[in-house]
Amino acid sequence: MRYLLLSLLLLGINYLYSAYSIDVSKEYARKVSELKKEKERSLILKAELERHVNYRTAKVYAESAGFGPIDWSRVRLVKVAR
């Protein structure tokens, strides 16, 4: 009788753990699916941004705003004494 009750108790615990693990698995699958959708959305937005503001557009805008290329001969490194 004792072994029967112990086996029923273990079956009940196993059932509860199985239900919990299935619930966690479904939640994990839902989050992975949501992450995949967000990554796809991010890539689409990045491609759209790149299409609207690319290097040539940024260069033309910078030159029209008065920015010029860097003259590397005028750049000096400063060593900080400690």
N, C-alpha and C positions, 0 to 999 in steps of 0.2 A: 504494500500500500504506500509506503514511504517513497519508493522509487517511482511509482506512478505519479504521485503529487509533485515530486522533484522534476520529472520529465515534463509534466504539464506546465510547471512554473518556467522551466527553460524554454519550452515552446512559446509561451506567452511573451517572455522577454525577447526571444528571437523575433517574434512577430512585431513587437513594438520597435525594435531596432531596425527591422526591414522597412517598416513604414516610415520611420525617421530618415533612413538613408535614401529611400526613393524620393521623399520630399526634398531633401538636400540636393539630390541629383537633378531634380526638375528645376530647382532654383538656380543651380549652377548653369544648367543648359540655357535657361532664360537670360541670365546675365551674360553668358558668352555670346548669345545671339544679339543681345542689345549692344555689346561692345563691338561686334562685327558691323552692325548697322551704323554705329557712331564713327567707326574708322572709315567706312565707305563714305559717309557724309563729309567727314573731314577731308578726305582725298578729293572729293568733288569740289568742295569749297576752295581747297588749295589750288586745284587746277583752274577754277574760275578766276581766282585772284591772280594767278600767274598769267592768265590770258589777258586780264585787264591791265595789270601793272607788271610789265616785264622789264627786262634790263634796258632795252632801247627807250621805252617810254620814260623810265626813271632817269636815264642819262640826259634825254632831251629836256626834261623838267628841271633837273639840277643845273644844266648849262643855262637855261633861260632864267633861272633864279639867281644866277651870278656865281654859282660854285664852279670851280675849275679843277683840273686834275692836279694831283700832288706833285710838287717838284721835290723828288727824293734827295737831291743834292743839298737842299736846305734843311733837311731833317737831321737832328742830332740827338743822340742818346745821352741822357744825364745820369751820371752815377751818383747815387746817394750814399754819403759816408755815414757809418753808424758808430 
